[in-house]
Amino acid sequence: MKRFAYASFFYAATVFAANAQDCPVAPDHSADVSVVLEQIQSAETEQSARALSGQLWEFWTDAPDESAQAVLDRGMTRRNAWDLLGAIEDFDKLVAYCPSYAEGYNQRAFAHYLRQDFQSALPDLDKAIELSPNHVAAISGRALTLLGLQRVDEAREALSQALQLNPWLSERHLMAPGGPLAVPGEDI
């Protein structure tokens, strides 16, 4: 039975890797993301910033084609239902099919993070950020993952970077005095 599972996984990985050539380039929403981030930075309330953040997710989750969108959507549904291993399986397929699509890596990292498998989440977050440098969710996810790994200084640096993009992030409280990422020497 194990041998069959390994053979099936290897076959599926081979097929998806071969199909990676078939994945179209993801839509380039970088200009739109920059405009929304500027609006978030000048937002006067957290509520208005939160509404704008929803627009970012629309851009990030716009997959390269219908097949990729279906796998992304299914993986996110499975993750939301706490079928984390099933979600990771879907995100593995998405990353294999569309290796230059940042959200596949970001979503897989999130599923790993929820499993508290921080070691597996970190490389995916790094790849998502490499592909989409202003992906504030991946950057803040990287900060939380580094915090989970007890790499506090790196986590603080990552969260600072995310807060420069979106000062309204809910994670900002982590850097407040007394928070786990507060600047050393800033007591309550």
PyMOL commands that set and color helices and strands:
alter all, ss='L'
color gray80, all
select helices_A, chain A and resi 2-22+30-41+46-60+66-80+84-97+102-114+118-131+136-148+152-165+170-175
alter helices_A, ss='H'
color red, helices_A
deselect
rebuild
show_as cartoon
